[in-house]
Amino acid sequence: MKLHKILIAIVLLFSAGVFAQNASNPWKISLGLTMPSISDDIVTRGSSISSNDLSGSLGAPSLMLYRRIVGGLSLGGQLSLGKIKNDAAGGQDFDFYSTHVGLKYGFSTDNSFSPYLKAGVYGTTSLKDGTDSFSKFTDYSNFGAVGFDLALGEKFGAFAEFQFAKINENPEVSYSLVSLGVSYGFGSGDSDKDGVSDKKDKCPDVPGLKEFEGCPDTDGDGIQDGEDDCPEEAGPAENNGCPDTDGDGVLDKDDECPDVAGDLNGCPDSDGDGVADKDDECPDQAGETDNSGCPWPDSDGDGVADKDDECPNEAGESDNGCPKVDNEVLNALNTAGINILFPADGFKLMGSKVMNAVEQVKVILMENPKGVVLIQGHASEDGGSNYNMTLSRKRAEAVKAKLVELGIDSSRLEVEAFGETKPKGDNTTSVGRANSRRVEFTAK
């Protein structure tokens, strides 16, 4: 029947509201009703009393006081009183009390239902039948308990607990306590010791300032850390708490040169070439990004960088940086080259007349060392067009090879093939076809 009543009380407590021993209520005092129960036989006045003859009743008072330390962990103590009924023949009832100091851990400090565990290794328990000496069954004891807290409001709550303890005296005696009761939370916690109570502290676990409701301002710039984009560096409100040391409008956190004003990622670019001075090997001379901010060299000063200049040591007007061969020279070359003709289906230089003509071309080129000359090869309509295109290239290459052999720099000579596309004479006559098997000279 007693167990039935206890179960009914537990079910009623589960229907309660919200309460927890938390930062807002660090202290909790609990008053309850306790039923002790002896688990071992005991010996008094030389006779043994069976635990089956010993029973307790729910109704004795108990008092608990605990203080939250951190999270769900609390430290406190409790006092329990009671009476153990002795049903043995001629037996005398026992007065019971126990005191314990222990730790309590609640698994949920923010919800209406919070299961918890208790444990302690230091306490005192006494059983006294009015005849034996006070200390006969009094000794240090250790205990463990399991229970739960429920709420009845912001500060009030209820609890149910089962505790098991053991008296360490010889003979050892084990007992249990079932407790039901109400609790009251009080006090004003200040977990971070910043002078702002946890109830009003928006940052209860971090020391802060009263003007920021307990939240910190680490860099002291008047902007609390939670709203400060740079919480460890002081800065104005218009920059969301971030500094701009050099005042260039680029915040230090994004500024590659925070101590020197500049427009290029916060860095100066004195020559305006898109390469910051810190990376520019020629900071006062505009250059190219792929040349470390320096201009590419132009040895001949013709406006064409050496890297793109096919004649880096000769100033030229053309896109490739080489000087053009003037028309007078070209006329002289073509006048001399009029005698450089080839037999049908041939590309070799043959005969003194042809060799003399090539020699004259060499002399003209030697006397005019600037510029690149393009040697154009031609063919008559003898043979197919593809064949003639190849043949005309071979004729131009043969002239180039001979000129190089005679001492002309090969870099000054290039070849181009036209095949039968530009006949010089009438291809219907043998004379016309002979005149078409030729080379001509032009400027590149």
Secondary structure as the mmCIF struct_conf table of DSSP 4:
data_model
#
loop_
_struct_conf.conf_type_id
_struct_conf.id
_struct_conf.beg_label_comp_id
_struct_conf.beg_label_asym_id
_struct_conf.beg_label_seq_id
_struct_conf.end_label_comp_id
_struct_conf.end_label_asym_id
_struct_conf.end_label_seq_id
HELX_RH_AL_P HELX_RH_AL_P1 LYS A 2 PHE A 14
TURN_TY1_P TURN_TY1_P1 SER A 15 SER A 15
STRN STRN1 GLY A 17 GLY A 17
TURN_TY1_P TURN_TY1_P2 ALA A 23 SER A 24
STRN STRN2 TRP A 27 ILE A 38
BEND BEND1 ASP A 40 ASP A 40
STRN STRN3 ILE A 42 THR A 44
TURN_TY1_P TURN_TY1_P3 ARG A 45 GLY A 46
STRN STRN4 SER A 47 ILE A 49
HELX_RH_3T_P HELX_RH_3T_P1 SER A 51 ASP A 53
STRN STRN5 LEU A 54 GLY A 56
TURN_TY1_P TURN_TY1_P4 LEU A 58 GLY A 59
STRN STRN6 ALA A 60 VAL A 70
TURN_TY1_P TURN_TY1_P5 GLY A 71 GLY A 72
STRN STRN7 LEU A 73 ASN A 86
BEND BEND2 ALA A 88 ALA A 88
TURN_TY1_P TURN_TY1_P6 ALA A 89 GLY A 90
STRN STRN8 PHE A 94 GLY A 106
BEND BEND3 PHE A 107 PHE A 107
BEND BEND4 THR A 109 SER A 112
STRN STRN9 SER A 114 LYS A 128
BEND BEND5 GLY A 130 ASP A 132
TURN_TY1_P TURN_TY1_P7 PHE A 134 PHE A 137
STRN STRN10 ASP A 139 ALA A 151
BEND BEND6 LEU A 152 LYS A 155
STRN STRN11 PHE A 156 ILE A 167
BEND BEND7 GLU A 169 PRO A 171
STRN STRN12 VAL A 173 PHE A 186
TURN_TY1_P TURN_TY1_P8 SER A 191 ASP A 192
BEND BEND8 ASP A 194 VAL A 196
TURN_TY1_P TURN_TY1_P9 ASP A 198 LYS A 200
BEND BEND9 LYS A 202 CYS A 203
TURN_TY1_P TURN_TY1_P10 PRO A 204 ASP A 205
BEND BEND10 VAL A 206 VAL A 206
STRN STRN13 LEU A 209 LEU A 209
HELX_RH_3T_P HELX_RH_3T_P2 LYS A 210 PHE A 212
TURN_TY1_P TURN_TY1_P11 GLU A 213 GLY A 214
STRN STRN14 CYS A 215 CYS A 215
TURN_TY1_P TURN_TY1_P12 THR A 218 ASP A 219
BEND BEND11 ASP A 221 ILE A 223
HELX_RH_3T_P HELX_RH_3T_P3 ASP A 225 GLU A 227
BEND BEND12 ASP A 229 CYS A 230
TURN_TY1_P TURN_TY1_P13 PRO A 231 GLU A 232
BEND BEND13 GLU A 233 GLU A 233
HELX_RH_3T_P HELX_RH_3T_P4 ALA A 237 ASN A 239
TURN_TY1_P TURN_TY1_P14 ASN A 240 GLY A 241
TURN_TY1_P TURN_TY1_P15 THR A 245 ASP A 246
BEND BEND14 ASP A 248 VAL A 250
HELX_RH_3T_P HELX_RH_3T_P5 ASP A 252 ASP A 254
BEND BEND15 GLU A 256 CYS A 257
TURN_TY1_P TURN_TY1_P16 PRO A 258 ASP A 259
BEND BEND16 VAL A 260 VAL A 260
BEND BEND17 ASP A 263 ASP A 263
STRN STRN15 LEU A 264 LEU A 264
TURN_TY1_P TURN_TY1_P17 ASN A 265 GLY A 266
STRN STRN16 CYS A 267 CYS A 267
TURN_TY1_P TURN_TY1_P18 SER A 270 ASP A 271
BEND BEND18 ASP A 273 VAL A 275
HELX_RH_3T_P HELX_RH_3T_P6 ASP A 277 ASP A 279
BEND BEND19 GLU A 281 CYS A 282
TURN_TY1_P TURN_TY1_P19 PRO A 283 ASP A 284
BEND BEND20 GLN A 285 GLN A 285
HELX_RH_3T_P HELX_RH_3T_P7 THR A 289 ASN A 291
TURN_TY1_P TURN_TY1_P20 SER A 292 GLY A 293
HELX_LH_PP_P HELX_LH_PP_P1 PRO A 295 PRO A 297
TURN_TY1_P TURN_TY1_P21 SER A 299 ASP A 300
BEND BEND21 ASP A 302 VAL A 304
HELX_RH_3T_P HELX_RH_3T_P8 ASP A 306 ASP A 308
BEND BEND22 GLU A 310 CYS A 311
TURN_TY1_P TURN_TY1_P22 PRO A 312 ASN A 313
BEND BEND23 GLU A 314 GLU A 314
BEND BEND24 GLU A 317 SER A 318
TURN_TY1_P TURN_TY1_P23 ASP A 319 ASN A 320
BEND BEND25 GLY A 321 GLY A 321
HELX_LH_PP_P HELX_LH_PP_P2 CYS A 322 ASP A 326
HELX_RH_AL_P HELX_RH_AL_P2 ASN A 327 ALA A 336
HELX_RH_3T_P HELX_RH_3T_P9 GLY A 337 ASN A 339
STRN STRN17 LEU A 341 LEU A 341
TURN_TY1_P TURN_TY1_P24 ALA A 344 ASP A 345
BEND BEND26 LYS A 348 LYS A 348
BEND BEND27 GLY A 351 GLY A 351
HELX_RH_AL_P HELX_RH_AL_P3 SER A 352 GLU A 367
BEND BEND28 ASN A 368 ASN A 368
BEND BEND29 LYS A 370 GLY A 371
STRN STRN18 VAL A 373 GLY A 377
BEND BEND30 GLU A 381 GLY A 383
HELX_RH_AL_P HELX_RH_AL_P4 SER A 385 GLU A 405
TURN_TY1_P TURN_TY1_P25 LEU A 406 GLY A 407
HELX_RH_3T_P HELX_RH_3T_P10 SER A 410 ARG A 412
STRN STRN19 LEU A 413 ALA A 417
TURN_TY1_P TURN_TY1_P26 GLY A 419 GLU A 420
BEND BEND31 THR A 421 LYS A 422
BEND BEND32 LYS A 424 GLY A 425
TURN_TY1_P TURN_TY1_P27 ASN A 427 THR A 428
BEND BEND33 THR A 429 THR A 429
HELX_RH_AL_P HELX_RH_AL_P5 SER A 430 SER A 436
BEND BEND34 ARG A 437 ARG A 437
STRN STRN20 ARG A 438 ARG A 438
STRN STRN21 VAL A 439 ALA A 443
#
